[in-house]
Amino acid sequence: MIYLVQNKKEYDYDIRAIVLAFFEREKIIDITGGEPGPEKPRFLLAFYFDEKEIHGWIEEAGYKKVENRIQCDYEDHKKSRKAVDRFIYQLLSDYTKKSLPWGTLTGIRPTKIIFQWLKEGLTESEMEEQFCKTYLATRQKARVCVKVAKKEQEVLRRITYEDEYSIYIGIPFCPTTCLYCSFTSFPLSRFKDRVDAYLLALYQEMAYVAEAYRNKKLTTVYIGGGTPTSLNPEQMEALLTKIEELFDLSYVREFTVEAGRPDSITREKLKVIKAHPVTRISINPQTMNDETLQLIGRAHTTEETKAAFFLARQLGFSNINMDMITGLPGEDISHVRKTLEQIKELSPESLTVHSLAIKRAAILNREMEQYRSQVKGSTDEMLRLVDETAGTMGMNPYYLYRQKNIPGNLENIGYAKEGMESLYNILIMEEKQDIIAMGAGASTKCVYPEENRIERCENVKNVDHYIERVDEMIERKKKLFSGGLK
């Protein structure tokens, strides 16, 4: 718990965001004009805004531990906000004796900054220098951010947003629920008898979307979950056939199926997928450490991951992504190194790396007391190792985003060999194209660039509710689309 005192609240959001970057999940209580509670705080943080000056300090038990002042016209937010953020950051950095890899940045898409500088014509070295100076980020983060933005810009140049769209199809079933998972997923052992009914409801929603968007070109198809390969071969065949029947795939540049969990992959399922116009699959180990796999509830071993990968190669899949998570319970840099070494031996076309995020709905969060001693979180050292290893695999970073509740305030990042970048991943991040999502828990985004707005439409998450209320899900989309398909 941290006490906060501030005579003006113009920078309340900035203060709280930067404090939480240093002290994750800490409770911040504003006691301005009131009496402190009976609880003993970690420290008291104070900011007094006077005419053209900010006076800030941190005190413990009535004694100031660090203190500083800045002269600036803080009321001019556009001109002074970055300087005020640096002041807040530096006060906390002096107190904690540590710095943060992303400096003052707390937003989810730091590449937006680079996109603007690219428009202004700055060189790579100028952008890296300005990024570090303005936001107090490390040189490595600046370099990665520039690389990602340039690659995204290169890929997106080939897209005409006005007459194209992408689709996401959600299969919310999994062999088991992973400890860290907060996605819409239902264990197959309990929901096996609902799968066929779910698919029939899904086909209704797909049919409506295909008709509503018949005058647009489909750019990418992404079947995610859950674990799509939880479906049996017959169900997978029916789903892929239905997609081909309903949608014009002649313009599709990328068709992804998340094979996901190695324990859900069989020769029969992969043969079904290969018989359809799928161009990319993902086989996701998350870690190559068997003790961690057991702890997080993944019912497969490292050797089974490798076997699934080799099987996919044998059947002719030439674009395979692998996912891994840094900061899993019980893992340190040595575990990350082992995972990377074994992924490198497999040589996938792309690698997606998630920093563990502790989401509210995840078992890990609900049962945190049981796992607290094992959750150390991701570290910048881990992600630097990822960056270095990806480079030796011939991969470059191509998409990046940050999210709340990542211990260490780090990032999720995708690497790929040249020409093997996932177009869907870039499109979902940059929000420049309509992405129509179908299935339980799916979230649709319609983009109106001329009005600088995005409209969203959510489907219910519960499988039973989705089956019973699919007509309502279609009505929600009709209402969303009534704004006019562009």
MARTOR-269480 format. One record per residue (C-alpha): x, y, z. Coordinates in steps of 0.25 Angstrom, whole numbers, plus 2048, in hexadecimal, padded with zeros to 3 digits. Layout:
<lumpas>
XYZ;...
</lumpas>
This chain:
<lumpas>
800800800;80580E7FC;7FF81B801;7FE8267F7;7FD8357FA;7FB83F7EF;7F584D7EF;7F184D7E0;7ED8407D9;7F08447CB;7FB8397CA;7F482F7D3;7F38247C8;8028267C4;8068257D3;7FE8187D5;8028127C8;8118147CB;8108107DA;80A8037D5;8158017CB;81F8017D7;8157FA7E1;80D7F07DA;7FF7EE7DF;8017F77EB;7F57FE7F1;7F680E7F0;7EE8167FA;7EC8257F8;7EC82B806;7EC83A801;7E484280B;7E1836813;7E782E81E;7F082181C;7E981481F;7EE80A82A;7F680281F;80580581E;808809810;815805808;817814807;810821805;8128287F7;80F8377F6;80E8407EB;80B84F7ED;8088577E0;80C8667E2;80D8717D8;81686B7CD;81C8617D7;81A8537DB;81F84F7E9;8208407EB;8258377F6;8248297FC;82482780B;82481C815;81F81D823;81F82C822;82E82D81C;83083180D;838827806;83982E7F9;83583B7F4;8358447E7;82F8507E0;82D8537D2;82A8607CB;82085F7C0;8128647BB;80B8577BF;7FE85D7BC;80285C7AD;80084D7AC;80484C79D;8118537A0;81484E7AE;80E8407B0;81B8387AC;8248417B5;81A83F7C0;81A8307BE;8298307BE;8298377CB;81F82D7D2;8278227CC;8358277D1;82F8297DF;82B81B7E0;8388167D9;84081E7E3;8388177EF;8388097E9;84780A7E4;8418037D7;83D8077C9;8328017C0;8357FC7B2;82A8047AC;82D8107B4;8208197B6;8188117AB;80C80A7B1;8048097A4;8017FC79D;80680078F;81380878F;815806780;80B81177E;81681B782;81F815778;81581676D;81382576F;82282776E;82381E762;81982875B;822833760;82E82D759;83782A764;842820762;84381376B;84E819773;847826775;83A81E77A;842815783;849821789;83C82978B;83481D790;83F81B79B;84082A79F;83182D79F;82C8217A6;83881C7AE;83780E7A7;8438057A5;84A805798;8467F7795;8377FA797;83980678D;8407FD783;8357F2784;82A7FC783;830803776;8327F5770;8247F1773;81E7FE76E;8267FE761;8227EF75E;8137F2761;8147FE758;81A7F674C;80F7EB74E;8037F474F;8077FC743;8017F073B;7F47F1741;7E87F973C;7DF7FB749;7D3800743;7CF7F473B;7D57E9743;7D27E2750;7D77D6759;7D07CC761;7D27C576E;7CB7B8771;7CC7B4780;7CC7A5784;7CB7A6794;7CE798797;7DB79379D;7E07867A2;7E278C7B0;7E279A7B6;7F17A07B8;7F47A77C5;7F77B47BE;7EB7B47B4;7E07BF7B4;7DB7BC7A6;7CE7B77A3;7D17A87A4;7C979C7A9;7CF78E7AD;7CB7847A2;7C97797AD;7BD7817B2;7B87887A5;7BA77D79B;7AB77B799;7A978A795;7B478A78A;7AA78677F;79F790783;7AA79B785;7AF799776;7A079A771;79E7A7778;7AC7AC773;7A87A8765;79C7B1766;7A47BD76A;7AE7BA75F;7A37BA755;79E7C7759;7AC7CE759;7AF7C874B;7A37CE746;7A47DB74D;7B37DD747;7B07D773A;7B57E3733;7C37E473A;7CF7DC738;7D37D2743;7E27D5747;7E57CB752;7DE7BF759;7E27BC767;7DC7B076F;7E07B177E;7DB7AD78B;7DC7A6795;7E279B78C;7DC79977F;7E378C77E;7DA787789;7D078477E;7D0776779;7D477476A;7C6774765;7C278076D;7CF787767;7CB783759;7BD78875B;7C2796760;7CD798755;7C379374A;7B879D74F;7C27A874F;7C57A5740;7B77A473D;7B37B1743;7BF7BB741;7C67BE734;7D47BB737;7DA7BF72A;7E07CB730;7E57C573D;7F47C8740;7F47C074D;7EC7B5753;7F07B1761;7EC7A5769;7F17A5778;7F579677A;7F979B787;7FA790792;80378578D;7FA77B795;7EF77F78B;7F677C77F;7F576F777;7F976B769;7EA76A765;7E8778769;7F477E762;7F0776755;7E377D756;7E878B758;7F378874C;7E8784743;7E2793744;7E87A0740;7EE7A274E;7FC7A974C;8007AA75B;7FF7A2768;8047A5776;80979A77F;80B7A078D;81479A797;8147A67A0;8207A07A7;8297947A4;82A7907B3;8227847B7;8217887C6;81B7957C2;81178F7B8;80C7867C3;80B7927CD;80379B7C3;7F97907BF;7FF78C7B1;7FC77D7AF;80877B7A5;81777A7A6;82278179F;825774797;816775792;81878378E;82377F785;81C773780;81077C77C;81A786775;82177B76D;814775769;80F782764;81C78475C;81A775756;80C779751;81178574A;80F791753;81979B74F;8147A7758;8147A3767;8137AD772;8177A9781;8127B178D;81A7B179A;8187B97A7;8227BF7B0;8207C07BF;8187B47C1;8187AF7CF;8257A97D4;82D7AD7C8;8397B67C7;8437BA7BC;8487AC7BB;83B7A67B8;8387B17AD;8467AD7A7;84379E7A7;8357A17A0;83C7AA796;8477A0793;83D795790;83479E787;8407A3780;84379477C;835793777;83779F76E;8297A476D;8257B0763;8217B976F;8217BA77E;8177C1786;81C7C5794;8127C979F;8167CF7AD;80E7C87B7;8027D17BA;7FA7CE7C7;7EC7D07C2;7E07D17CC;7D87C57C6;7E47BC7C6;7E67B07D1;7F47B67D4;7EE7C37D8;7E27BD7E0;7EC7B37E7;7F77BD7E8;7FB7BA7F7;7FE7AB7F3;8077B07E8;80D7BD7EC;81B7B87F0;81C7B27E2;8187BE7DA;8247C67D7;81F7CC7CA;8267CF7BD;8337D77BE;8397E07B4;8457D67B4;83C7CB7AF;8367D47A3;8447D979F;8487CA79F;83C7C7796;8407D378D;84E7CE78C;84A7BF789;83F7C377F;84A7CB777;8537BE776;8467B7771;8467C1765;8397C876B;8367D776D;82B7DD776;81F7E176E;8147E3779;8147E8787;80A7EC792;8097EE7A0;7FE7EB7AA;7FA7ED7B9;7FD7E37C3;80B7DF7BD;8157DD7C9;8217E57C5;8197EF7BC;81E7E87B0;8187E47A2;8137DA799;81B7D978C;81A7D177F;8277CD777;8277C7769;8307C375E;8307CD752;8227CC74B;81C7C3755;8167CD75E;8077CB762;7FF7D575B;7F37D3764;7FC7D6771;8007E376A;7F27E7766;7EC7E3774;7F67EC77B;7F57F8771;7E67F9771;7E67FE762;7DC7F375D;7CF7ED761;7D17E0768;7C47D8769;7C57CE774;7BB7C3776;7B97B9781;7B87B9790;7C07C4796;7C37CA789;7C57D9788;7C37E077A;7C97EE776;7C47F776B;7CD802768;7C9810762;7D681775F;7D0823759;7C9825767;7D582076F;7CC816776;7CB808779;7BD80177C;7BD7F3784;7B47E8785;7B57DD790;7AF7CF790;7AC7C879C;7B77BF7A2;7AF7B47A8;7AE7A879E;7A07A47A2;79B7B37A1;7A17B4793;79A7A878E;78D7AD794;78E7BB790;7967BB782;78A7C377C;78D7CE786;79C7CE782;7987CF774;78F7DB778;79A7E277F;7A27E1772;7967E676A;7967F2773;7A57F4772;7A57F3763;7997FC762;7A2808763;7A5805754;7AF7FB74F;7BA803749;
</lumpas>
